[in-house]
Amino acid sequence: MKKIIQKGRRKKIIIIRTIAFFLLVGILFECFDKTLRVANPYTIACVQGFYKEPENSLDVVMIGASEIFSGYCPTRAWQQYGYTSYSLAVSGAPGSVYKSLVRETLSKQNPKLVVIEINGFINDDAYYERPYFLHSYIDYIPDKDRRQLTIEEAIPESDRDAYGKSFGCNHNNWKNLKGCYRTLKTEMRLAREDVSYLKGYASKPTGSRRHAKKRHYYFTAKSRAYLTDLLEYCKEQGLEHVLFTRFPHANRYENTYALNQIEDLIRSYGYDFVNFDKYKKKIQVRKGENYYNPEHMNITGGQKFTDYIGKYIIKHYDVKQEHPAKVKENWDMCAQKASKWIEEWKARSDDSGVEFLFEGEVN
């Protein structure tokens, strides 16, 4: 009888140890997988910071690629015009993820205006096939079902396993340990705070040393299909005010016929379109001086453009909502911190090695 009891205890111990072993392996696997992530730090900051905003506290949400986070400063708009906003931007975002960005916006917010910069629709089809930029967004969508829906919308069926099972993509990243460290460092810094101080803003103080070039606008059949789907979705969700825009760029773009096609399609759905690139002289954003490269405004350029588009928004849309005192206090605090950091970075405009000012660098 004693032997039977001892044998039973040994079995229990073996089972417990086996379960503990596999739990440990699972935890180590998860840690290993996350440690080997390589993603764009500015996109991580924009996306993760968005979910820290209190529910239904944003009057305006800006959506698009990196032009959004470098060219528009939400805390400055709060100080100048009194509306709350956020730059939900994904570096290198193709048009295939714009619908997802609107969906993520509506999962937490009910903005009175959504502003969409159209860069993701005006490139050739190769722009849709850049895994690094896609992973930098898709891997950080917190809701599993919405993440899977984005994968199905934006990724060809033959490539989806690399997104649904991140280890399938991440295991080769040991070859880029610098990128792994940079990603992990950004994630750890962001995890320390429960507030996004810069509200998605990220830019550099330096002027561009690269010459502006002539570029070509495209509007392919694939881009037309994705833009049409986005417009249909906005209508289905009952979005009354959506402003589609083109932000200022130092590069000079040709083939305005493609841009005219985009504008016609947008307006056929009853939404607004403004090509702010045509108003660079009026905004006073200048080549070299107000861009950190030919595609992106620097801190001073972003300040000028924020003032201009903020004034445009206030004039054409009723965006201001009454917010609780706690929300206002939070925005005042964030704006104060952001202004301090921006001035510190501007003082380093002659330093060619200066890092980006972004959420993962300051908190």
C-alpha positions in Angstrom: 0.0 0.0 0.0 2.8 2.3 0.9 4.6 1.6 -2.4 1.4 2.4 -4.3 1.1 5.8 -2.5 4.8 6.6 -3.2 4.3 5.7 -6.8 1.3 7.9 -7.1 3.2 10.8 -5.6 6.1 10.3 -8.0 3.6 10.5 -10.9 2.2 13.7 -9.6 5.7 15.2 -9.2 6.6 14.2 -12.8 3.3 15.7 -14.1 3.9 19.0 -12.2 7.5 19.2 -13.3 6.5 18.5 -16.9 3.8 21.2 -16.8 6.3 23.6 -15.2 8.9 22.8 -17.9 6.5 23.5 -20.8 5.2 26.7 -19.1 8.8 27.9 -18.7 9.6 27.0 -22.4 6.5 29.0 -23.4 7.5 32.0 -21.4 11.1 31.9 -22.7 9.7 31.4 -26.3 7.5 34.5 -25.9 10.4 36.5 -24.4 12.7 35.3 -27.1 10.2 36.2 -29.8 9.6 39.7 -28.5 13.3 40.3 -28.0 13.9 39.5 -31.7 11.4 42.0 -33.0 12.7 44.6 -35.4 10.3 47.5 -36.0 10.3 51.2 -36.7 10.5 52.9 -33.3 8.6 56.0 -34.4 5.7 53.9 -35.6 5.7 51.9 -32.3 5.5 55.1 -30.3 2.6 56.5 -32.5 0.6 53.3 -32.4 1.1 52.3 -28.7 0.7 55.9 -27.6 -2.7 56.1 -29.3 -4.2 53.4 -27.0 -3.1 55.4 -23.9 -5.5 58.3 -24.8 -8.7 58.4 -22.7 -11.7 57.1 -24.6 -13.5 59.6 -26.7 -11.1 62.4 -25.7 -9.8 63.3 -29.2 -11.5 66.0 -31.4 -9.3 65.3 -34.4 -7.3 62.2 -35.5 -4.6 62.5 -38.2 -4.0 59.3 -40.2 -1.3 58.5 -42.7 2.4 57.7 -43.2 5.5 59.5 -41.7 4.5 62.9 -43.1 1.8 62.9 -40.4 4.1 62.4 -37.4 6.8 64.8 -38.6 4.6 67.5 -40.1 2.0 68.0 -37.5 2.4 68.7 -33.8 -0.8 67.9 -31.7 0.3 69.7 -28.6 1.0 72.8 -30.5 -2.5 72.7 -32.0 -3.9 72.4 -28.5 -1.9 75.5 -27.4 -2.8 77.5 -30.5 -6.4 76.4 -31.2 -7.7 74.5 -28.2 -8.7 71.2 -29.9 -7.3 67.8 -28.9 -5.7 65.6 -31.6 -3.4 62.7 -32.2 -1.1 61.7 -35.1 -1.8 58.0 -35.7 0.9 57.5 -38.2 2.7 54.5 -39.6 6.1 55.0 -41.3 5.8 53.8 -44.9 2.1 53.0 -44.6 0.7 51.7 -47.8 -3.0 52.3 -48.7 -3.8 48.8 -47.7 -3.7 49.6 -44.0 -5.5 53.0 -44.0 -8.9 51.3 -43.5 -7.4 49.5 -40.5 -6.1 52.8 -39.1 -9.6 54.3 -39.3 -11.0 51.2 -37.6 -8.5 51.4 -34.8 -9.4 55.1 -34.4 -13.0 54.3 -34.1 -12.3 51.5 -31.6 -11.4 54.1 -29.0 -12.4 57.5 -30.2 -15.3 59.4 -31.8 -13.5 62.3 -33.4 -15.4 65.2 -35.0 -12.8 65.2 -37.9 -10.5 62.6 -39.4 -7.6 63.9 -41.5 -6.1 61.5 -43.9 -2.8 62.2 -45.7 -2.9 60.3 -49.1 0.8 59.3 -49.4 -0.1 55.6 -49.2 -2.1 55.7 -52.4 0.3 57.7 -54.7 3.2 55.2 -55.1 3.6 52.3 -57.4 2.5 48.8 -56.3 6.0 47.9 -54.9 5.1 50.2 -52.0 2.6 47.6 -50.8 5.3 44.9 -50.4 7.5 46.2 -47.6 7.3 43.8 -44.6 9.3 45.9 -42.2 6.9 48.8 -42.3 3.8 46.5 -42.3 5.1 44.5 -39.2 5.8 47.8 -37.4 2.1 48.5 -37.4 0.3 45.1 -37.6 2.3 43.4 -34.9 1.3 46.2 -32.4 -2.5 46.1 -33.0 -3.6 45.0 -29.5 -6.9 43.4 -30.4 -6.4 39.9 -31.9 -9.5 39.9 -34.1 -8.8 43.4 -35.5 -5.2 42.4 -36.1 -6.2 39.3 -38.0 -8.7 41.4 -40.1 -5.9 43.8 -41.0 -3.7 40.9 -42.1 -6.5 39.6 -44.3 -7.1 43.0 -45.9 -3.4 44.0 -46.4 -1.3 40.9 -46.8 -1.5 38.4 -49.7 -2.7 35.0 -48.6 0.7 33.3 -49.3 2.5 35.7 -46.9 0.0 35.8 -44.0 1.6 33.1 -41.8 4.6 35.5 -41.1 2.1 37.9 -39.5 -0.2 35.5 -37.7 2.8 33.7 -36.2 5.4 36.4 -35.5 8.2 33.9 -34.7 8.1 32.8 -38.3 9.3 36.3 -39.2 11.3 37.2 -36.1 13.6 34.2 -35.8 16.0 35.5 -38.4 16.4 38.9 -36.8 19.3 37.7 -34.7 21.3 38.9 -37.7 20.2 42.5 -36.9 20.9 42.7 -33.2 21.2 46.5 -33.3 17.6 46.7 -34.7 16.4 44.2 -32.0 18.0 46.3 -29.3 16.5 49.5 -30.6 13.0 48.0 -30.8 13.2 46.5 -27.3 14.6 49.7 -25.9 11.7 51.7 -27.4 9.1 49.2 -26.1 10.6 49.3 -22.5 10.6 53.1 -22.5 7.1 53.4 -23.6 5.9 50.8 -21.1 7.1 53.1 -18.2 4.4 55.7 -18.9 0.6 55.6 -19.1 0.4 58.8 -21.1 1.7 59.8 -24.5 3.3 63.2 -24.0 3.9 64.0 -27.7 0.7 62.5 -29.0 2.3 60.7 -31.9 4.7 63.6 -32.9 8.2 62.7 -34.1 10.7 64.9 -36.0 14.2 66.2 -36.3 15.6 69.8 -35.9 18.2 69.6 -38.7 17.8 71.0 -42.2 18.0 68.7 -45.3 21.4 68.3 -46.9 19.8 66.2 -49.7 18.7 67.9 -52.9 15.0 67.8 -53.8 14.1 65.7 -56.8 11.4 65.4 -59.4 9.0 62.5 -58.3 6.1 60.9 -60.0 2.6 60.5 -58.7 1.0 57.1 -59.3 -2.6 56.0 -58.9 -2.6 52.3 -59.8 -5.6 50.0 -60.0 -4.6 48.5 -56.6 -4.5 51.9 -55.0 -7.8 52.8 -56.5 -9.4 49.7 -55.1 -8.0 50.3 -51.6 -9.0 54.0 -51.6 -12.5 53.1 -52.8 -12.8 50.5 -50.0 -11.6 53.1 -47.5 -14.2 55.6 -48.7 -17.0 53.0 -48.6 -15.9 52.1 -45.0 -16.0 55.8 -43.9 -19.5 56.1 -45.3 -20.6 52.8 -43.6 -19.3 54.1 -40.2 -21.2 57.3 -40.6 -18.1 59.5 -40.7 -19.5 62.9 -41.7 -16.2 64.9 -41.8 -13.1 63.4 -43.3 -10.5 65.7 -44.8 -8.1 64.0 -47.3 -4.9 66.0 -47.8 -1.5 66.1 -49.3 1.1 67.6 -46.9 4.0 69.8 -48.2 7.0 68.1 -49.6 10.3 69.5 -50.8 10.3 67.1 -53.7 8.5 68.3 -56.8 5.9 65.9 -58.0 4.8 65.4 -61.6 1.8 63.7 -63.2 -0.8 65.8 -61.4 -3.4 63.9 -63.5 -3.1 61.1 -61.0 -3.7 63.5 -58.1 -6.8 64.9 -59.9 -8.1 61.3 -60.2 -7.7 60.8 -56.5 -9.4 64.1 -55.7 -12.3 63.3 -58.0 -12.9 59.9 -56.4 -12.8 61.4 -52.9 -15.2 64.2 -53.7 -17.6 61.7 -55.4 -18.1 60.3 -51.9 -18.8 63.8 -50.5 -15.5 64.2 -48.6 -13.1 67.1 -48.8 -9.6 67.2 -50.4 -6.9 69.9 -50.0 -3.5 69.7 -51.6 -1.4 71.7 -49.1 1.7 71.0 -51.2 0.4 73.8 -53.5 0.6 76.3 -50.7 4.2 75.9 -49.6 5.1 79.5 -50.3 2.1 80.7 -48.4 2.9 78.4 -45.4 6.6 79.5 -45.8 8.1 76.1 -45.6 11.3 76.3 -47.5 13.6 73.6 -49.0 16.6 72.8 -46.9 15.6 75.1 -44.1 12.2 73.5 -43.1 12.7 69.8 -44.1 15.0 67.2 -42.6 14.9 65.4 -45.9 13.0 66.1 -49.1 9.9 64.1 -48.0 9.5 65.3 -44.4 9.3 68.6 -42.6 11.6 69.2 -39.7 10.6 70.7 -36.3 10.4 74.3 -37.6 8.6 73.2 -40.8 6.1 71.2 -38.7 5.5 74.2 -36.5 4.6 76.4 -39.5 2.4 73.7 -41.0 0.6 72.9 -37.7 -0.2 76.6 -37.4 -1.5 76.7 -41.0 -3.6 73.5 -41.0 -4.8 74.2 -37.4 -6.2 77.5 -38.6 -7.8 75.8 -41.6 -9.4 73.1 -39.4 -10.9 75.7 -37.0 -12.2 77.8 -39.9 -13.9 74.9 -41.8 -14.9 72.4 -39.2 -16.6 72.6 -35.8 -14.1 70.3 -34.0 -13.9 71.7 -30.4 -15.7 69.6 -27.8 -16.1 70.2 -24.1 -13.7 67.9 -22.2 -13.5 67.1 -18.5 -11.2 69.1 -16.4 -8.8 66.1 -16.0 -8.4 65.8 -19.7 -7.6 69.5 -20.1 -5.1 69.4 -17.3 -3.5 66.4 -18.9 -3.2 68.2 -22.2 -1.8 71.3 -20.6 0.9 69.1 -18.9 1.7 67.3 -22.1 1.9 70.5 -24.1 4.3 72.1 -21.5 6.6 69.1 -21.6 6.5 68.8 -25.4 7.3 72.5 -25.8 10.3 72.2 -23.5 11.6 69.2 -25.4 11.0 70.8 -28.8 13.0 73.9 -27.8 15.8 71.7 -26.5 15.9 69.8 -29.8 15.8 73.0 -31.9 18.9 74.2 -30.0 20.7 71.2 -31.5 19.8 71.9 -35.1 23.5 72.2 -36.1 24.2 68.7 -34.8 24.0 66.3 -37.8 24.0 63.3 -35.4 21.1 64.5 -33.4 18.5 61.7 -32.7 14.8 62.0 -33.5 12.6 63.7 -31.0 10.0 61.1 -30.3 8.1 59.5 -27.4 10.7 56.7 -27.0 13.6 59.2 -26.7 12.2 61.5 -24.0 10.2 59.5 -21.5 
